Amino acid sequence: MTKRMATVGLFLHDYAAADSAIERAIVLAPTSPAIGALKVMIAMARGDLAGARAATADAARRAGPETTYAFLALYQDLGWVLDDPAQRMVLHMPLSAFDNDRGAWAIMLAELYHVRGDERLARAYADTARQALTEQVRAAPDDGQRRVLLGVALAFLGRKAEAIETARRGAEMRSIKSDAFLGPYVQLQLARVYILAGEPEQAMDVLEPLLRVPFYLSPGWLRLDPTFNPLRANPRFRRLAS
């Protein structure tokens, strides 16, 4: 219950309520990586990178570094929050540390190498993700989240038209109206595809509504997340992140 209350506070941008709930949740489940990640996300939503990294360090002390770092990197695209030694640890972890989900593991590594500026390895892991996610989508054709992540992999590979078409289809299948909790995350992945594909205005068309619905994305988050670096000079983005 306290974890749910913290999530509600985060999504409604009521950070005082989120703080109170997450501290109670930590007392009840101190080694939970999901609760540790939620505290990191609350700090990120405030635009507080130092606070997010302090929360990461606290979670690592409670749950262990490998468990904490793997969880942060795999869920909600938070690998970039980790400092360099933690990122290096993630890059060398086995597939088994990520629930043996080859698609999610590979797209996570593609994202992390992209953030670190290693485009060769980003593309290599994006291609691994493309293969795994193609199989997963074939096995579960109604899974909009997997489909939009396949779009992200294709965007990393420069397959612009195919990436946009695939991601749009995934976003249609898991819209905010059909799933108020997961839908915004899927829409965020569509925005990432547009960013990678060099379509800033279409990315903004997706991002602007996301700040008007309950979701963790916030102006503070936008200011810090390197995903949005290509949009920094865009007037619409600057207004949204202000």
Secondary structure as the mmCIF struct_conf table of DSSP 4:
data_model
#
loop_
_struct_conf.conf_type_id
_struct_conf.id
_struct_conf.beg_label_comp_id
_struct_conf.beg_label_asym_id
_struct_conf.beg_label_seq_id
_struct_conf.end_label_comp_id
_struct_conf.end_label_asym_id
_struct_conf.end_label_seq_id
HELX_RH_AL_P HELX_RH_AL_P1 THR A 2 PHE A 11
TURN_TY1_P TURN_TY1_P1 LEU A 12 HIS A 13
HELX_RH_AL_P HELX_RH_AL_P2 TYR A 15 LEU A 28
TURN_TY1_P TURN_TY1_P2 PRO A 30 THR A 31
HELX_RH_AL_P HELX_RH_AL_P3 PRO A 33 ALA A 45
TURN_TY1_P TURN_TY1_P3 ARG A 46 GLY A 47
HELX_RH_AL_P HELX_RH_AL_P4 LEU A 49 ALA A 63
HELX_RH_AL_P HELX_RH_AL_P5 PRO A 65 LEU A 74
BEND BEND1 TYR A 75 TYR A 75
TURN_TY1_P TURN_TY1_P4 GLN A 76 ASP A 77
HELX_RH_3T_P HELX_RH_3T_P1 GLY A 79 VAL A 81
BEND BEND2 LEU A 82 LEU A 82
HELX_RH_AL_P HELX_RH_AL_P6 ASP A 84 LEU A 91
TURN_TY1_P TURN_TY1_P5 HIS A 92 HIS A 92
BEND BEND3 MET A 93 MET A 93
HELX_RH_3T_P HELX_RH_3T_P2 LEU A 95 PHE A 98
TURN_TY1_P TURN_TY1_P6 ASP A 99 ASN A 100
HELX_RH_AL_P HELX_RH_AL_P7 ARG A 102 VAL A 115
TURN_TY1_P TURN_TY1_P7 ARG A 116 GLY A 117
HELX_RH_AL_P HELX_RH_AL_P8 GLU A 119 ALA A 139
TURN_TY1_P TURN_TY1_P8 PRO A 141 ASP A 142
HELX_RH_AL_P HELX_RH_AL_P9 GLY A 144 PHE A 156
TURN_TY1_P TURN_TY1_P9 LEU A 157 GLY A 158
HELX_RH_AL_P HELX_RH_AL_P10 LYS A 160 MET A 173
TURN_TY1_P TURN_TY1_P10 ARG A 174 ARG A 174
TURN_TY1_P TURN_TY1_P11 ILE A 176 SER A 178
TURN_TY1_P TURN_TY1_P12 ALA A 180 LEU A 182
HELX_RH_AL_P HELX_RH_AL_P11 GLY A 183 LEU A 196
TURN_TY1_P TURN_TY1_P13 ALA A 197 GLY A 198
HELX_RH_AL_P HELX_RH_AL_P12 PRO A 200 LEU A 210
TURN_TY1_P TURN_TY1_P14 LEU A 211 ARG A 212
BEND BEND4 VAL A 213 TYR A 216
HELX_RH_AL_P HELX_RH_AL_P13 PRO A 219 LEU A 224
HELX_RH_3T_P HELX_RH_3T_P3 PRO A 226 LEU A 231
TURN_TY1_P TURN_TY1_P15 ARG A 232 ALA A 233
HELX_RH_AL_P HELX_RH_AL_P14 PRO A 235 ALA A 241
#
